[in-house]
């Protein structure tokens, strides 16, 4: 249960073997590569960065094409429910299986075929849009009963199709009615525009007509058809239906290739891992013939790593390998914990990975988190429901490693919640009467004391870890100054406060006072020991002692254990009271009561576990980590990209 120990290596191999080496390292997986900086020219050798930008651009284009094909097939894919999807899970492949299948897939041929089909579909869809626009243009004129070419060919009579803003129509009609040989016939009308035919029978009135047109905003419309407008619209709709049939035919052809979807996904994963190899190679330095590679492997993988290199390169390589230095900031962090602790690693990763010279805080805070979250929910019914659902998920669903850890984490919280539900005598509030060891609704003093005692243990334990780290690093005096004196001061203050509330042995009180004074004096004298001047030492020492006030705030923070337990319990009881009132209201009341019980108890359960998750993390990060933990380590990044669609297993 610790940070995995690392070996650092410098590997020299021939440039011609680079691609084979990268594939082998990716298959080996447990290699974290450093990004080497450009060294430049010196008296002995010139080293330069490996450049793969052109290949990366081509690869990015292929990745985009694979993503495009996957997105195209998605809408034809069978839709699964969330439960069915989790149950089936992702298929598993080794990297070798994935690579072999991808290299046998005719990616370009299949992509080009899909792209051609989709291009035709897009063209037809654009043609339909154009037809719709044309139909909209003809629609207002569909009630014209004549063929338009017959109107255009009439002698001595001129027909004009046009529009007039509806608000100007009365004035326009008045102007036209004043003319003897000119008429206007309204074809259709909307709130904003009127569509009409203007008939001119005499050229003598042309000037008056033009004046009416200008004055009333008449705009001439030229319809591109010789037939009746209704016939034109009918023809356009027929053409539109033919295009829709073509689109359906194309969609059927695309759907007929749905079996390619998995291959495109496999090819996508193959490409992103190939890209990872290219990006990794840009971390190398090289001469004309030799590559220089620097990185880290887990300590227990050394022999396997050497064996892999021997099998691939024979004696055509040189390697320097030694255990990484404790204070090397470049060492990547990999955590290794037992089955109980590992689900809590996500909380460490969310805060910050430890540095190589620190300790893994996960096994240290996991038991406290387990207990605190259980107290904050503290209901046997909620815990049982969470435990059963997560247990079934772990047994029935095909989960990847990350999801399995996440579900296992809440499974453990369900166990803790059930245990504290028995202590508090709570089952969905008071839905079933249970004997309580501590009743949160009445035993306030006991709840406060329990919260403060657990908080004290938590804080003192965190300080103890700091002392251990100082002693481990050969700084026993620092352990005394930064932890021992604080233990004395805090214990003395706590005992003195207790003595004001209860009768304690005078000898115990006297000893606690002595401890408190020794601790406080020690803090003042050593709190500023790194300062050069005497005044600086005393000033920072006094400031350090002032920090004792923050500990009172830390202790008060643990009262949230009681507060959240009470909040969830009271809400559950309030729901039960409402339900009991409804159950006496006949069949309808019973049904409504059951519905309210299920919905609101589940909602309260969700809020309770959400609050427990957040506030337990807060107690961990703020009250515990600030005593000993800094973090800032970089995660170990192996040579296999996290898969979007499959589980990639080790060889």
Secondary structure, DSSP 8 states (H G I E B T S, - for coil): -EE--EEEEEEEEEGGGHHHHHHHHHHH---EE------EE-SS-EEEE---HHHHHHHHHHHHHHHHHHHHHHTTS----HHHHHHH---EEEHHHHHHHHHTS-HHHHHHHHHHHHHHHHHHHHHHHHHHHHHHHHHTTTT--S-HHHHHT-SS-EEEEEEEEGGGHHHHHHHHHT-SSEEEEEEEE-SSEEEEEEEE--GGGHHHHHHHHHHHT-EE---S-SS-HHHHHHHHHHHHHHHHHHHHHHHHHHHTTTTHHHHHHHHHHHHHHHHHHHHHHTT-EE-SSEEEEEEEEEGGGHHHHHHHHHHHHTTSEEEEEEE--TT-TT--B-EE--HHHHTTHHHHHHH-B--TTS---HHHHHHHHHHHHHHHH--HHHHHHHHHHHHHHHHHS---HHHHHHHHHHHHHHHHHHHHHHHHT-BTTBTS----SS-TTT-HHHHHHHHHHHHHHHHHHHHHHHHHHHHHTT-HHHHIIIIIHHHHHHHHHHHHHHHHHS---HHHHHHHHHHHHHHHHHHHHHTTTT-SSHHHHHHHHHHHHHTHHHHHHHHHHTTHHHHHHHHHHHHHHHHHHHHHHHHTSHHHHHHHHHHHHHHHHHHHHHHHHHHHHHHHHHIIIIIIHHHH----B-B---SS---SSSEEE--
